[in-house]
Amino acid sequence: MNPTPNAKKVRYTMVGILLGLFLAALDQTIVSTAMPRIVGELKGAEYYAWVTTSYLLASTVSAPIFGRLTELFSRKAVLVAAVLLFLLGSALSGLSQNMVELILFRGVQGLGGGALFALALTTLAVLFPPRERGRLAGVFGAMFGLSSAVGPWLGGLLTDHFSWRWVFYVNMPVGAVALWFILRHMPRLSPGEREPFDFLGAFLLAAWAVPLMLAFSWGGSTYPWDSPRILGLFALAAAAFGLWVLVELRVPHPLFDLAVFRIPTFTYAALASFFYGPAFLGAVAFLPLYLQVVKGVSASQSGVTVLPLTFGVILGSVGGGQLAARHGRYKGLVLGSALFLLGIFLLFHFLLRVDTPLWLAVFLFFLTGLGLGPAQSLLNIAAQNDVPMNRLGSATSAVQFMRQIGATMGVAFLGTVLAGALSAHLKAAFPQGAAGAPVLARGGEGMALDLDREFARLEDLLARALRGDEAAYRALLQDPMVPKAYLQGLSPGGIPARFAALKEEVRAALAGDEAARRALLQDPALPEDLKAFLRAPRGALGPEAVEAALAQAEARALEEATRQAVAGLEAAKARLKEALSLGITEALRQIFLYSALFILGALFFVLLLPDRELKGRPAPVE
């Protein structure tokens, strides 16, 4: 038996755990704003999505594995190992010299991050009885809400004023403080008996979870849903899942004891979490698109505008936890928040328009967070309530695992809804097809939708390419945002190269080449002042006058070509903005309707959830 730790050690231990949890949650959002700078420096844009995918895959698989390790070894030792693994991945990611290294080290970081999620909630369950967990579980839920608001803003700040590498290095000092609190104050919390680790179960878990998440991450975007690659991933996941279930039912000490699914509170809480995952991300992940594109809010300002959502999540999480701790019940709170959230999602579906006042949208953001908050904390407590202590780690991590799988599957589906709505409105705005429409390049962590900045960049490239800048010309050829129609009018060397050939023809015509003279006079693109020179009697003009006229014509042609190119881009931008505003708004209305359906799925299992009383115990000894 482990001795009951005193209250002071428990408080300091929770400080260290909360700091570690905040870092792991923050790392899911802080990198997104730094990605354009990272790709620009390390190159390898084709690996853009893998920077996120590697972290996601590693964190999802590591959670149940580390959850089981807490049942076999000292929880303190396992937690310290998770923090060290996360900090190692952070340091190596900051030192990366190419995209392959960054992807690999982000995977290492994801192993530690996923472990921190599972271990934080498991340690909370070990240190506190169910009734006392509510207060702190609310704070844990608030960490997720806070990180979602702080991450993008902090990532942009560090990238703009220091370096993108500080997006990873910032974890080091905070992680060191967390590590000090854990090493100094956390009790060992050793298991009662030692059992062998199920390596085969861990391998098969990764063998079905990784292909499943890759299929949903790639399906509908990187590859069609019915492509052999996606279907093959689904088949591999199904086969490995079947083998995993067989192994877990037969080995004496499985990675995950499937018998816990006979416990109704665990089963229904885990299934409700599965549906809450896509509902939460569906509400949060796509809101910045509406703010930045439809409402014209800058990227940094959109983080401030989403703060009410964060405050709502924090208030809902902490308030729900406090009420559960005071009354000893959780079902009524989860049920009430689910019904409330269902109503808010339906309100979004019916009220959201391009011209919806910003204050109304922000107020609905706050109400959404208020409804999402209680489920962040209380479903974990419900799942832990009747689980045996020797299976607390794997059961807690399983709930997190279910939520992550549900979120991945749901967001992949909702991303397809968004892409479909955008495609339909872009086709309506650019009926001539791909030749006149920019392509929105989708990456793993978002879409390039800062249109003013993007088009200002394109205008600069076009002007330089027309002046003969070879690097700008090559960049335009490879840029998916450039309408194909503009590339047809470009040529290597720009206007200077075009006039260099023209000058030779004009000189030849003035020197007596009658065929060249007639061809130039019939050329509709030749400036009229040059045609006037060609009509003048031979020898009437001196060489200096000819060269001056050619130089003036070249300058005027460059000015006119640049003006027309910029005007065309501005017109394309205006049509694109209108199409995106309509497409994103329509997509979000559909997304909130589907999120309401996800909440109905969660609500069904919440209704089945037994309303157990959360038991308390005497407070730790001072």
N, C-alpha and C positions, 0 to 999 in steps of 0.2 A: 504493500500500500504506500502511496505517496503521501507525505504529510501535507496538511492543509496549509497553503502559503498565507502569510499575513497580508492584510489589506494594502499596505504600502508597496510590497513587491508586486502584487497583482496590478495595481494602478500603473506602476512603472513598466511592467511587462506589456500592458495594453498600449502604452505610448509607443513602444518600439514596434509592436505589431501593426498599429494603425499607420505609422510612418511607412512601414514596408508595404502595406496594402495600398496606400496612397500612391507610392511610386509605381507599383505594378499597374494600377488603374490608369495613372497618368500616362504611362508609356504607350497605352493603346491610342491616345489622341495627340500627344505632343509631337510625334514624328511627321504627321500628315502635312503640316504647313512647311516643314523643312524639305520635303521630298523634291520639289523642283530644283532647289539649290544643290541637293545631294546628287541628283541625276546630272545636273550641269557640270559638276566637278568630277564625279567618278565615271561619267559616261554610262553606257549600258542601259539606255532607256527601255530596251525590250525586257529588262528584268525588273521594271518598276513595281509590278504587282507582287513580285515574290518577296519584297522587303516586308510587306504586311502579311502575306500568306505564311511565310516561314514562322513568324512570331505567333500567328493564330494557331497553326497546326501544333507547334511545340507546346504552347500554353494549354491547349485543350487536352492533349494526351497526357501531359505531365500531372495535371490536377488529380485524377484518380490514382495514379501510381504513387505520388507523394502522400496522398491521403491514406493509402494502405501502409506506407512506410511508418506513419505515425502510430500505427497499431502494433508495429513490430520493434521499434527502437525508441529511444528517448525523443520526445516531441521537441525538446529544446535543441537537440543535436540536428534533427531533421530541418527545423526552421532555420537554424544558423546556416546549414548547407544550402537551403533555398535562397537565402539573402546573398550569400557569397556567390552562388551561381548567377543570380541576377546582376550583381555588381560586376562580375567578370565579363558577362555578356555586354554590359553597358560600356565598360572600358574598351573592350575589343572592338565594339561597333564604332566608337568614337575614333579609333585608330585605323579603321578600314581604309585601304588604298584602292579598292575597286569594288564593284557591285557584288561580285561573287563572295568576297570576304564579308561584306556587310550582311548579305543574306544568311550566310552561315552563322555569324555572330549574333544576328537577331534571333536565330533559332535557339542559340544558347540562352539568350536573354529571355526568350519565351518560356523555356523550361523552368527558369527561376520564377518568372512572373506567374505562370499557372500554378506552380507550387505555393506561392505566397497567398493566392486567392483561397486555395483549399485549406492551407494550414492556419490562416488567420481565423476562419470560421470554426475550424476544428478546435483550436486552442481556446477560443471563446466558450465553446460547448464543454470543454474539460474543466475550465476554471470556474464556470458559473452554472448553477442549475437552470432549468428551462425558464422559470419565471423571472430570474434576474438577467437572463440573456437579452430580453427585449430592449432594455435601455441602451446597452452597448451595440446590439445588432442594428438599432436605428442609426447610430453613429457610423457603423460600417457601411450601411446603405448610403449615407450622406457622402462618404468618401467617393463613391462612384459618380454621384451627381456633381460634386465639386471638381473632380478631375476632368469630366467631360467639358466643363466651361473653362477651366484654367489651362488645359492642355494646348489647344490650338493657339491661344493668345501667347502663352509662354514660349511655345515653339517658334512663333513668328518673331517674338522679341529677341530671343537668343540668336536666331539665325541672322536677323538684320543687324544686330549691334555687336555680335561676337563672331560666332561661326556655327554652322550646322552641327559641328562635332560636340558643342556644348549641350545640344539636345540630349546627348547620352551622358556627357560628363557631369551634368547637374545631378544625376542620380548618386554620384559617389559621396559627396559630403552628407546628404540626407540619409543615404543608406548606411554610412558609417555611424551616424547618431543612432539610427534604429538598431544597428547591430550591437552598439554599446549597451543600450537599454536591455536588449534581450540577453546578452551574455552576463550582464551584471545582476539582473533581477529575476529573470524567468527561472522557475523551478524546473528540474529535469523532466518530470512527468513521464517516468518510464512505464512501459506496459507491464501488466501483471505476469504474463508468460510470453516466451519467445516462440514464434512459429516461423517456418521457412517461407521465403518470398516466392510467389508464383511468377517465375520468369516467363513461362510459356503464355500464361494469361496476359501478362503485360505486352508481350510481343504481338499476340493476336488482337489485343485491344487497339494497338497502333495500326495493325494490318487492316482493320475495317474502318476505324475512325478517320484515318488520313485520306484514303480514297474517297470516302463519303463526303468529307469536307471539300476536297479538291473538286469533286464533281459538281457540288453546289456553288463553289467559288467560280469555276470556269464556265459552267453551263449557261447558255443564253448570252454570254458576252465574249469570252475568248473562243469558245467552240459552240456550235449548235447543240441543243439538248439531245437530238437524235444522232449525233456524230458517233462513230465507233469508239473514239477516245472516252467520251462521257459515259456511254453505255457500258464500256469495258470497266470503267472505274466503279460504276454501280454494281456490276456483276461481281467484281473482286470484293467490294465491301460486303455484299450479301453473303458470299461464300465464307469470307473470314469471320463474319458475325456469327454464322451458324456454327463454325468450328469453335469460336470463343465461348459460346453458350454451352456446347458439349463439354469443353474442358472445365469451365467453371462449375458445372454440375457434378463433375466426377473427381476432381482433385480434392484432397482432404483439407487443404488450406488455400482456398481460391483468392485471387486478387480482389474479386468482388463477390461476396456471398449473395447469390440471387435469392436466397431465402428471405432477405429483408423485404422483398416485394410482397411477401405475405402480410406485412405490417401496413394496414390501410393508411395511417397518417403519412408514412414515408412515401408510399406509392402515389397517392393522390397529390401530395405536395410536389413531388418530383415531376409528375405529368403536368400539373398547373404551371410549374416553372418553365417547362418546355414551351408552352404557349405564350408565357409572359416574355420570353426572350425576344421573339420577332416583334411583339407588340411594342416593347420598349425601344428597340433599335429602329423600328419603322417610324415611330413618333419622333425620334431624336436625330437619326442619321441624315434625313432628307430636309430637315427644316432650314439649315444654312443655305440650301439652293434657293428656297423661296425668298429668304431675306436678301441674299446677295444679287440674284438675277431679277426677281420680280419686283422687289422693293428698292433695289439699288443701294442696299446697305453694304459698306465696305467689309472686307474680310475681318478686320480687327473690330469694327463696330458690331458685326454680327455676333461675335462672342459675347459682347456686352448685352446685346438684345436678347440672347438666349439665357442670360443670367436668371430671369424670373423662373424659367423651367428648372434651373438648378436649385433655386431657393425653394421651389415647390417640392422637388425630390427630397431635399434636406428636411424640410418641415414635415413632409409626409412620413419619411423614414423615422426620424426622431420621435415625432408625435405618436406614430403607430406603435413604436417600441415602448414608449412610456405608458401608453394606455394598456398594452398587453401585460406589462409588468405590474401595473396597478390592479387590474381586474383578473389577471390570470387566465384570460381567454384570448384566442387569436382568430377564430373562424369568422366571427361577426365583423371584425376589422378588415380582414382580407376580402370577405364577401362585399362589404360596403364599398371598399376602394375599387373593386372590380366593376361593380354596377356604376359607380361614379365615372370611372374611366370609359366605360362603354358609352355613357351619355356624352362625354367630352369628345370622343372620337367621332360619334355621329354628328355632333355640332360642327366639328371641323369639316366633315364631309359636305354638309349642307350650306355652311356659311363661307367657306374659303373661296375667294375669288381674286382676280388680279387687283381689283380696286378695294379689297377689304382693308379697312383702316389698320395701320400698323399697331395702334394701341390695342385694338381688339384681338389681333393675332397674338401679341405679347401676353395679354391677359389669359388667353386660352392656353398659351405655353405654360403659364404658372399653374393653371388648373390641371393640366396634363401631368406636370411633375407631382402635384399634390396627390393625384390618383395613383401614380406609379410608385411613390415612395413606400407605402406600407408593405407591398409585396416584396420589395427588395430585402426586407429584413425578416418578415414574419413567416414566409414560406420555409426558409431555412430552419427556423425554430420549430415549426410544425413537423418538418421531416425528421429532426433530431429527437423529438419528444419521446418516442417509444422505442428508439433504436438502442440495442445493447451497447454498453460503453466500449466493449472490445471491437465494435464495428462502427464506431462513431466517425472515425476518419474517412473510411471508404464511403460511408453513406452520405456524409456532408459533401465530399468531393463529387459524388455521383449527381447530386442536385445541381451543382455548378456545371458539371459536364452536360447534363440534360439541357440546362438553360443555354449553354454555348452552342450545342448542336442545333437546338431550335432556332436560335438567333441566326446562325449561318444559313440554315435552310430557308428561313423566312425572308431574310434580307436579300438572298439570291433571287427569290421569287419577286419581291417588291422592286428590286433593281430591274428585272425584266419588264415589270409594269411601267416603270419610269422610262426605260429605253423605248418601249412601244409608243407611249404617248408623245415623246419627243420626236420620234421618227415620223409619226403621222403629221404633226404640226410643221416639221421641217419640209416635208414633201409638199404640203399646202403652200408654204411660203416660197419655196424654190421649185416650181413645177418643171423647170428645165432640167432638174436632176442634179447629179453630183457635180456637174461642171460649174454650177453657179453657187453651190452651197459649201460653206466651211464644214469640215468634219470635226466633231467634238471627240477628242482622243480620251477614252476612258482609261484610267489607271486603277491600281489596286486601292488607292485611298481617296479617290474622288475624281472629279472632272474639272478640266480647265475651263472655268466659267467666269473669270474676271475679264469680261469682254473688252472693256475700255483699255485695260493694260495690254491684252492680247492684240487688239487691233492697232494700238499705238506702236507696238513692236513690229507688226507686219508692215505698217506704213513706213517705218524707218528702214526696214529691210528692202522694201520695194524701191524707195528713193535711192538707196545705195546701189541696188542692183541696176537700176536705170542709168546710174552714173558710171557703171562699169566695175563695181566691186564684185569680184568672182566669189568671195566667201559668202556674201549676202545672197548671190544668185543660187549657190549650192544649198544654202540654208532654206531658201524658199521652195526649192524643188522637193525637199524632204519634209516640209512642214505640212501636217494634215489640216491645219486651220486655213490654208490658202485655197480659195476657190480655184478649181481647175482652169476656169476660163482665163484667169490672170496669168497662169503659167504659159498658155499658148502665145501670149503677146510678148513674152520675155525671151531674150536670147543672150548667150554668153557675151560679155563685154558691154551690154546695154546700148544706150544711145551713142556713146563714143565709137564703139565698134561698127555700128550701123552707118554712122557718118564717115568713118574712115573709108569704107568701101564707096560711099556716095561721092566723097571728095574726088576720088580717082576717076569716077565716071564723069563728073562735072569738068574736071581738068581736061579729060580726053575730048569731051564735046567741045569745049572752048578752043582746044587746039586743032579742031577740024574734023573730028570723027562724027560724021553726019548721022550714022546709025545710032550712036550713043546719044546724040542730041535729040533725035526724034523719040527715042525710048524714054528719055527723061521728061520731055514735054508731055508725054502721055501718061506719066506716073501720077496718079491722084494724090499720093502721099508726099510728093515733092512740094516744098513751100513755094508760094507764088513769087516771092522776091527772087528766088533762084531761077525760076522759069523766065522772069524778066531779063536776067543776065544772059540766059541762053538765047533769048530772042534778039538781043543786041547784036550789031554787026561785029564780025570777028575782029579782034584786036582793039575794040573800042574801050575795053576795060584793062587796067593794069593788073599785075599779079597781086599787089597789095589789096586792091579793092575786092578781088575775087576771094582771097583768104579771109578778109574781114567779113564779107557777106556769108561765107561758109560758117565762120565761127558764130556769127549772130544767129544764123538759122539753127545751128546745133543747140545753142543756149535756149532759143525759143522752143525747139522741139522737146528738149529735156524738161523744160518748165511745164509745157502742155501735157506731156506724157505723165509726169508726176501728178499734175492736178487731176487728170482723168483717173489715174490709178487710185488716188486718195478718195476722190468722189465716189468711185465705184465701191471701194471698201467701206466707206461710210454708209452707203446705201445698203450694202450687204449686212453691215452691223445692225442697222436699224431694223431690217426685216428679221434678222436672226434673233435680236432681242425680243421682238414681238412674238415670234414663234416659240422661243424658249419660255417666255412669260406664260403664254397660254398653255404650252405643253407641260411645264412643271406644275402649274396650278391644277390642271386637270389630273396629272399623275398623282399629286398629293391628295386630291379628293378621293381618288381610287385607293391610294395607299391607306388612308385613314379608314376607309370602309373595310378594307381587308384586315387592318389592325383591330377593328371592332369585332370581326369574325374570330381573330386569334383570341381576343379577350373572352368571347363567348365560349371558346374551347377551354380556356383556363377556368372560366366561371363554372362550367359543367363539373370539372374535377374538384373545384372548391366546394361546391354543393355536396359532393360525396365525402368530403374531408370530415372525419370525426371531430367533434368539438371537445377535445380533451382539455382538462385543466392543466395549466402549467404549474408544476410543483416548485416550491421554494425550499430553502434550507437555511440554517443559521449562517450569518455572515462570517467571513474569514476572521481568524483571531488577529487582533491588533498586535 
